C-alpha cells in the first residue's frame, strides 16, 4: 500500500497549475496523492482573480480558514509537499495538529514571519532571487534543512528540472 501524500497548491489554486504534473508523474509511483486547492481550503473569492486580491484574502483570514479545514480533512500523520502560500498553510497545520511526518515547502516566503516550527522532517526551498525569502539567520534559528537555488526566483517550482530535484528529495526523505 502506498503512503499518502498531500500536495497543496500555490495561491492560484487549480488554475495555472500545469507545472504540477512534473511532480506527480514522479511521485505517483510511491505515493497515493491528494491535491488540495489552497483557494478552496481558504474559501478565497476568486471573482477578482489577481495576485494582490488573492494574497490579501489569504493574509486576512484565508490562511487560518485553510488550516482549520485541513485539520478536519486530515486526521492522521501525513507527508506534505506545498508551494508558496500552500507551504504556509501546511506549516501552520503542522503546528496546530502535530500531524506532519514530512513537509517540503517550496517558495513559502511567508514562513519568514513564523516563530515556531512544526514537528517532523522539514525541508525548504527558495530561489536566490526571491526578494521575500527568509534570511539565512531565520533559517538557522529555526534549525531547518534548506536549499537556496542560485539564479532562480519565486516561481522556480514551475521548472521541470527543479520538480525532479524536489521529488527525488521527498522520495529520499521517505526512505530515511
Secondary structure, DSSP 8 states (H G I E B T S, - for coil): --EEEEEE--TTTTTT-GGGHHHHHHHTTTEEEEEE-HHHHTT---SS-SHHHHHHHIIIIIHHHHHHHHHHH--S-EEEEEETHHHHHHHHHHHHH--EEEEEEES-GGGGG-S---SSEEEEEEETT-TTS--HHHHHHTT-EEEEETT--GGGGGSHHHHHHHHHHHHHHHH-
